[in-house]
């Protein structure tokens, strides 16, 4: 999807894409900046001793970017399932029960998708540290931007996880997802 088209879709009145989807794009931007920093550093003779490591960072950043783009699709699909569940009929008691069960399942999925994206964004943040360690001071602002994007993606993903938790009834699923999310947030705070 072209960036302009995605932004038009994001700005529309449609429920998807939304914040969770946008968070994956922000994290992918961070991963792409990491790849750029590593590529430039790998080609610079002054950093020849780090060239092999820089190339491995390029590969890892590319894999993370691909994973984040796939996470975007999963997030949009997961929230689409919530929208579809909300549209189910609820005239009879059986319809109400079926709708409620379907909605709860969809909400759990809609919380799981940005939770996965938060973990991917954390991996980007850790890779930012590796890119910074390459020592190319000329690219410090790009490294800093990548870190800011990764942290923003974690925060945005967390907001999307927690908004779904507010409507979920299965306390054990909420607790497990929240524990995982807190682990990601703690790790990000330490990075």
C-alpha positions as CSV (number, residue, x, y, z in Angstrom):
1,X,0.0,0.0,0.0
2,X,1.3,3.4,-0.9
3,X,2.0,5.8,2.0
4,X,-0.4,8.4,0.6
5,X,-3.2,5.9,0.3
6,X,-2.6,4.5,3.8
7,X,-2.7,8.0,5.2
8,X,-6.0,8.7,3.4
9,X,-7.4,5.5,4.8
10,X,-6.2,6.4,8.3
11,X,-7.8,9.8,8.0
12,X,-11.1,8.5,6.8
13,X,-14.2,7.8,8.9
14,X,-13.6,4.0,8.6
15,X,-12.8,2.2,11.9
16,X,-9.7,0.7,10.3
17,X,-6.8,1.4,10.0
18,X,-6.5,3.0,13.4
19,X,-4.0,3.6,16.2
20,X,-2.7,0.1,16.4
21,X,-2.1,-0.1,12.7
22,X,-0.4,3.3,12.7
23,X,1.9,2.2,15.6
24,X,3.2,-0.7,13.4
25,X,4.1,1.8,10.7
26,X,5.9,4.1,13.2
27,X,7.9,1.1,14.5
28,X,8.7,0.1,10.9
29,X,10.0,3.6,10.2
30,X,12.3,3.1,13.2
31,X,13.5,-0.2,11.8
32,X,14.1,1.3,8.4
33,X,16.2,4.1,9.9
34,X,18.2,1.5,11.8
35,X,18.8,-0.3,8.5
36,X,19.9,3.0,6.8
37,X,22.3,3.7,9.6
38,X,23.8,0.2,9.4
39,X,24.1,0.3,5.6
40,X,25.8,3.6,5.5
41,X,28.2,2.5,8.3
42,X,28.9,-0.8,6.6
43,X,30.0,1.0,3.4
44,X,32.2,3.6,5.2
45,X,35.8,2.5,5.2
46,X,36.3,4.2,8.6
47,X,34.0,1.5,10.1
48,X,35.4,-1.5,8.2
49,X,36.0,-3.4,11.5
50,X,32.2,-3.2,12.1
51,X,31.0,-3.9,8.6
52,X,30.0,-7.5,9.2
53,X,28.1,-6.6,12.3
54,X,26.4,-3.6,10.5
55,X,25.3,-6.0,7.7
56,X,23.7,-8.3,10.3
57,X,21.9,-5.3,11.8
58,X,20.6,-4.5,8.3
59,X,19.2,-8.0,7.9
60,X,17.6,-8.0,11.3
61,X,16.1,-4.5,10.7
62,X,14.6,-5.7,7.4
63,X,13.1,-8.8,9.1
64,X,11.6,-6.6,11.8
65,X,10.2,-4.1,9.2
66,X,8.6,-7.0,7.4
67,X,7.2,-8.4,10.6
68,X,5.7,-5.0,11.5
69,X,4.1,-4.6,8.1
70,X,2.5,-8.0,8.6
71,X,1.5,-6.9,12.1
72,X,-0.3,-3.9,10.6
73,X,-2.5,-6.2,8.6
74,X,-3.2,-8.4,11.6
75,X,-4.1,-5.4,13.7
76,X,-6.5,-4.1,11.1
77,X,-8.1,-7.5,10.7
78,X,-8.4,-8.0,14.5
79,X,-10.2,-4.7,15.0
80,X,-12.3,-5.4,11.9
81,X,-13.5,-8.5,13.8
82,X,-14.6,-6.3,16.7
83,X,-16.5,-4.0,14.3
84,X,-18.2,-7.0,12.7
85,X,-19.1,-8.5,16.1
86,X,-20.6,-5.2,17.2
87,X,-22.8,-5.3,14.1
88,X,-24.3,-8.7,14.9
89,X,-28.0,-8.9,15.6
90,X,-29.1,-8.8,19.2
91,X,-32.8,-9.0,19.1
92,X,-33.3,-12.4,20.8
93,X,-31.6,-13.8,23.9
94,X,-29.7,-16.3,21.7
95,X,-28.5,-13.5,19.4
96,X,-27.4,-11.4,22.3
97,X,-25.5,-14.3,23.8
98,X,-23.8,-15.2,20.5
99,X,-23.0,-11.6,19.8
100,X,-21.5,-11.1,23.3
101,X,-19.3,-14.3,23.0
102,X,-18.2,-13.3,19.5
103,X,-17.4,-9.8,20.7
104,X,-15.3,-11.0,23.6
105,X,-13.3,-13.3,21.4
106,X,-12.8,-10.4,18.9
107,X,-11.7,-8.0,21.7
108,X,-9.1,-10.5,23.0
109,X,-7.7,-10.7,19.4
110,X,-7.8,-6.9,19.1
111,X,-5.7,-6.6,22.3
112,X,-3.3,-9.4,21.2
113,X,-2.5,-7.8,17.9
114,X,-1.0,-4.5,19.3
115,X,0.6,-6.5,22.1
116,X,2.5,-8.4,19.5
117,X,3.3,-5.1,17.8
118,X,4.7,-3.7,21.1
119,X,7.0,-6.7,21.3
120,X,8.2,-6.1,17.8
121,X,8.7,-2.4,18.6
122,X,10.8,-3.4,21.6
123,X,13.0,-5.5,19.3
124,X,13.4,-2.4,17.1
125,X,14.4,-0.4,20.2
126,X,17.0,-3.0,21.1
127,X,18.3,-2.9,17.5
128,X,18.6,0.8,17.8
129,X,21.1,0.2,20.6
130,X,23.1,-2.0,18.3
131,X,23.1,0.6,15.6
132,X,24.2,3.3,18.0
133,X,27.1,1.0,19.1
134,X,28.4,1.0,15.6
135,X,29.7,4.5,16.5
136,X,28.8,6.5,13.4
137,X,28.3,9.9,15.0
138,X,27.3,11.4,11.7
139,X,24.1,9.4,11.9
140,X,23.3,10.2,15.6
141,X,20.0,12.0,14.7
142,X,18.8,9.1,12.7
143,X,19.6,6.7,15.5
144,X,17.8,9.0,18.0
145,X,14.8,9.3,15.6
146,X,14.6,5.5,15.4
147,X,14.6,5.2,19.2
148,X,11.8,7.8,19.5
149,X,9.7,6.0,16.9
150,X,10.2,2.6,18.6
151,X,9.2,4.1,22.0
152,X,6.2,5.9,20.5
153,X,5.1,2.6,18.8
154,X,5.3,0.8,22.2
155,X,3.3,3.5,23.9
156,X,0.7,3.6,21.1
157,X,0.4,-0.2,21.1
158,X,0.0,-0.2,24.8
159,X,-2.8,2.3,24.6
160,X,-4.6,0.0,22.0
161,X,-4.1,-3.1,24.2
162,X,-5.5,-1.4,27.2
163,X,-8.6,0.1,25.5
164,X,-9.6,-3.4,24.5
165,X,-9.0,-4.6,28.0
166,X,-11.5,-2.1,29.3
167,X,-14.3,-4.0,27.5
168,X,-13.1,-7.6,28.0
169,X,-14.7,-9.8,30.6
170,X,-12.1,-12.6,30.9
171,X,-10.0,-11.3,33.7
172,X,-7.4,-14.1,33.2
173,X,-6.8,-13.1,29.6
174,X,-6.6,-9.4,30.6
175,X,-4.2,-10.2,33.4
176,X,-1.9,-12.3,31.2
177,X,-1.8,-9.7,28.4
178,X,-1.2,-6.9,30.9
179,X,1.7,-8.8,32.5
180,X,3.3,-9.3,29.1
181,X,2.7,-5.6,28.2
182,X,4.3,-4.5,31.5
183,X,7.3,-6.6,30.7
184,X,7.7,-4.9,27.4
185,X,7.3,-1.5,29.0
186,X,9.8,-2.3,31.7
187,X,12.3,-3.5,29.1
188,X,11.8,-0.4,27.0
189,X,12.3,1.8,30.0
190,X,15.6,0.1,30.6
191,X,16.8,0.4,27.0
